[in-house]
Amino acid sequence: MLSQRTVAAGQRYPEARKAPRYPISAPAHAVEPLTGRKITGWVSVISRSGCYFRTADTEKAESILRLCIEWRGFVFETWARTVHAIAADGMGLAFIDTEPAQLEILARWIADLAEQSPQ
């Protein structure tokens, strides 16, 4: 049986995100563990399952990175997988193997951002 989803006019595929996304402006850096290459930039969108990391230095899809995001005096660190990359713009990252203490930081951030978001 096919699931039914509402598709807006002009939308090719229905929205099928795992979690709501929230705009944020937070400095970040990532390290590619095999080479030690450090990538700097900032996170512009975040959810409980991933983020968009704006940077001119992108990695190819499926790359694994150690990500560090700073916001409001706290640091969130996790492993991340590159889902997609746009040259000279940034990368969509999915969080993986995030430690419980780090998930608590992320949950607080998401709660704060959800309060600030227009309904």
PyMOL commands that set and color helices and strands:
alter all, ss='L'
color gray80, all
select helices_A, chain A and resi 100-116
alter helices_A, ss='H'
color red, helices_A
select strands_A, chain A and resi 22-31+38-46+50-54+64-71+74-86+90-96
alter strands_A, ss='S'
color yellow, strands_A
deselect
rebuild
show_as cartoon
